[in-house]
Amino acid sequence: MGVVTRFFVRLVQRFLPDAFIFAIILTFLVFVLGILFTDSGPVQMVSHWGTGFWDLLAFTMQMSLVVVTGYVLANAPVIKNFLARLSKLAKTPAHAVMLVTFVAAIACLINYGFGLVVGALFAIHVARQVPSADFRILVAGAYSGFLVWHGGFSASIPLTVATSGHFLEEKMGVIPVSETLFSPSNLFIVAVLVITLPIFNRFLMKSGNTLYQDRSGWVIPEETVPKEVKTPSTPAEKIENSVIVSMLIGIMGLGFIVYHFVTKGFDLNINIVNFIFLFLGILLHKTPKQFLDTVTNGVKNAGGIIIQFPFYAGIMGMVTLSGLSQEMALWFVSFANAHTLPFFSFLSGGLINIFVPSGGGQWAVQGPIMIEAASAINADLAKTAVGVAWGDAWTNMIQPFWALPALAIAGLHIRDIMGFCVMILLYSFIPITIGLLLF
């Protein structure tokens, strides 16, 4: 394992460019593939690219707020103290990576946005507690917890098909989560990954210790020191430093959070996660001035997301509007029978996710093909949907799109963790395949 890990880490360190350059290369690749394998010409592919370029603006804002509000909340004194105390459970580098991976996986099962932020922030605290641990592997371990998100409570595909009125209801009906999230297949995969990923990453840590003796290329983010608060002298300064202002708006925010869960149940979507982070951050920072000072620092981490997500939206536009995603899915379907279709749905989902890194967006283009094929050969519709979901989650390990928030918080580049993520990708193929074929 150590030899293979060293190979991939060195390969990535040498040849993988910055995440922004990766997005540009992927743009050119999809452009060429669209011309070769669909009826679209160069002008049409450029049109598809430009048409889709701004389709993720709302999502870009959501993910930017995930980073900023997560940073703000994590830098509130009470949260920093809690994470610092929890990090003391780690005594050695092996303990460190296992603890970070487990906490991140549990958090991602609850909600993917929550898990991305918590995992990265917790990795920083653990790295301060165990400075001998390789920070890059800790962040890779935190990101590996994202593998299980599509098997958890924020899983977009299982939740979509369980919602009355979804766009494929006429073809597959409404499938309850008891047949997807709580199916034997999904429960097996989730349980195995949550239990074994910390152990697997422990061995990555052991392998990584022989790779990086020179740590001059990276540093653990320094702990922010609150600015000295001057005694307010003007009415404006008194308002900016008023605890009452923060308490009033914070209590109003908490009131809506309670109302949301009372009226909608456990609907922990990305908007309510951001809402919770935002208003807890306001309350825990006590004054608007302290809150805004922390926001100013946190905004710096969202730059990569703001500039790169439109490029991925353009890629998604080319893949979907040209029909390239359909060609990919149909190619995998041609190999399948009733038993193996969920597995081939997983493989096709993994491939398409590289170009369409969005669970909901991917299901919109791949779902109709897979469900039609499943109906034609009497395959399990619910399991086929689960297969697509796990394909989407699986290749996130080698797709920088979702790693950007975690990397922004940790202050790392994609090449710092991708070599380890390749190993995690290869390992996770085993339990996912067993779950889809044998359960």
C-alpha positions, 0 to 999 in steps of 0.5 A, spaced: 500 500 500 505 504 501 508 503 494 502 505 491 500 511 495 507 514 494 506 513 486 499 517 486 502 522 491 508 523 487 504 523 480 499 528 483 504 533 486 508 533 479 502 533 474 496 536 477 495 543 476 491 548 480 484 547 481 482 553 476 487 550 471 483 543 472 477 546 471 479 549 464 482 543 462 476 539 463 472 545 459 477 543 453 476 536 454 468 536 454 468 541 448 472 536 444 468 530 446 462 533 445 464 534 438 467 527 437 461 523 440 455 528 439 451 531 433 454 538 436 459 542 432 464 547 435 459 553 435 454 549 438 458 547 443 461 554 445 453 556 445 452 550 450 458 552 454 455 560 454 448 558 456 450 554 462 455 558 464 451 562 469 446 556 471 450 555 478 450 562 481 445 561 486 449 554 488 455 558 488 452 563 493 450 557 497 457 554 497 460 561 498 456 562 505 457 555 507 465 557 507 464 564 510 458 562 515 462 555 517 468 560 518 465 565 522 461 559 527 468 556 528 471 562 530 466 563 535 470 562 542 465 557 545 465 553 538 473 553 538 473 551 545 469 545 544 473 543 537 479 544 541 477 539 547 474 534 542 481 534 538 485 532 545 482 525 544 487 525 539 494 523 542 498 520 536 498 522 528 494 515 527 489 517 532 488 524 529 487 522 522 482 516 525 478 521 529 478 527 523 475 521 518 470 519 523 467 526 525 467 528 518 463 522 516 458 522 521 457 530 520 456 528 512 451 523 514 447 529 517 448 534 512 453 534 506 455 542 507 455 541 514 460 535 514 465 539 509 465 545 513 466 541 520 471 536 517 476 541 515 475 546 521 476 540 525 482 537 522 485 544 523 484 543 531 487 536 531 493 538 527 494 543 532 493 538 538 498 533 534 503 537 530 507 531 528 501 529 524 501 530 516 496 536 515 495 534 508 493 527 510 488 530 516 485 534 510 484 528 506 481 524 511 476 530 513 474 530 505 474 522 505 468 523 510 464 526 504 464 519 501 458 517 505 453 524 504 449 521 498 447 515 503 445 520 508 440 525 510 441 530 505 442 525 499 439 529 493 437 523 489 434 518 494 430 524 497 428 527 490 425 520 488 421 520 495 418 526 494 411 526 491 411 530 484 418 529 482 419 529 475 420 521 474 414 520 478 410 517 472 415 512 470 417 510 477 412 512 482 414 515 489 420 511 492 420 511 500 427 512 503 426 505 506 427 502 500 433 507 498 437 510 504 435 504 509 435 499 504 440 493 506 445 495 500 445 502 502 446 501 510 451 496 508 455 501 504 455 506 509 456 502 515 463 499 512 465 506 510 464 509 516 467 504 520 473 502 515 475 509 512 478 511 519 482 505 519 484 505 512 486 513 512 491 511 518 495 507 513 495 513 509 498 517 514 503 511 515 505 511 508 505 519 508 510 520 513 515 517 509 513 522 503 513 529 506 519 530 511 520 537 508 514 541 511 516 548 508 510 548 503 505 548 507 502 550 514 497 549 519 492 555 519 494 560 524 489 561 530 485 568 529 486 573 534 481 577 536 482 585 535 482 589 541 476 592 542 476 600 543 471 603 548 465 606 543 465 613 543 460 615 538 453 613 537 454 609 531 460 605 534 456 604 540 451 600 536 456 597 532 459 594 539 452 593 542 450 586 544 443 587 544 443 588 537 446 581 536 441 578 541 435 581 538 436 579 531 440 572 533 433 571 537 429 572 531 433 567 527 433 562 532 425 563 532 425 561 524 429 555 525 425 552 530 419 554 526 422 551 520 423 544 523 416 544 527 413 545 520 417 541 516 420 536 520 428 534 519 429 538 513 436 539 514 437 542 507 443 547 505 439 553 506 437 552 513 444 549 514 447 556 512 441 560 516 443 556 522 451 557 522 449 565 520 445 566 526 449 562 531 455 566 529 452 572 530 449 570 537 456 567 539 460 573 537 456 577 541 457 584 537 456 586 530 463 589 530 466 582 532 462 578 527 463 583 521 471 582 523 470 575 522 466 575 516 472 579 513 477 574 514 472 568 512 470 571 505 478 571 503 476 563 503 471 563 498 475 566 492 476 559 489 469 557 489 466 564 486 471 564 480 471 556 479 463 554 479 461 558 473 466 554 469 463 548 472 456 550 470 459 551 463 462 544 463 455 541 465 451 545 460 456 542 454 455 535 457 447 536 458 445 540 452 450 536 447 447 529 449 454 527 451 451 525 458 446 521 455 451 517 450 455 516 457 449 513 460 447 509 454 454 506 453 454 503 460 447 501 460 448 496 454 452 492 458 447 491 464 442 486 466 437 486 471 442 484 477 448 488 474 444 495 472 445 498 479 452 497 479 453 499 472 449 505 474 454 506 479 460 506 474 456 511 469 454 515 475 461 516 477 464 518 470 458 523 469 459 526 476 466 528 473 463 532 468 456 534 472 459 534 479 452 535 482 447 530 485 441 533 483 443 536 476 446 529 475 440 525 476 436 530 472 440 528 466 442 520 468 435 518 471 431 518 466 435 513 462 437 509 468 430 508 470 427 507 463 432 501 462 431 498 469 423 498 467 425 495 461 429 489 464 425 489 470 431 491 475 430 494 482 428 501 481 430 504 488 437 500 487 438 503 481 437 510 483 442 508 489 447 506 484 447 513 481 447 516 488 453 512 490 457 513 483 456 521 484 459 520 491 464 516 489 468 520 484 468 526 488 474 524 491 478 526 484 473 531 482 476 538 485 469 541 485 466 539 492 473 539 495 474 547 494 470 549 500 474 544 505 481 546 501 479 554 502 478 553 510 484 549 510 489 553 506 491 548 501 491 546 494 488 540 490 495 537 489 496 537 497 490 532 498 489 528 491 494 523 491 491 520 498 484 521 495 485 517 489 487 511 494 481 512 498 477 512 491 480 505 489 479 502 496 471 505 497 470 501 490 470 495 494 465 496 499 460 500 494 461 494 489 459 489 494 453 493 497 450 494 490 451 486 487 450 482 493 445 486 498 
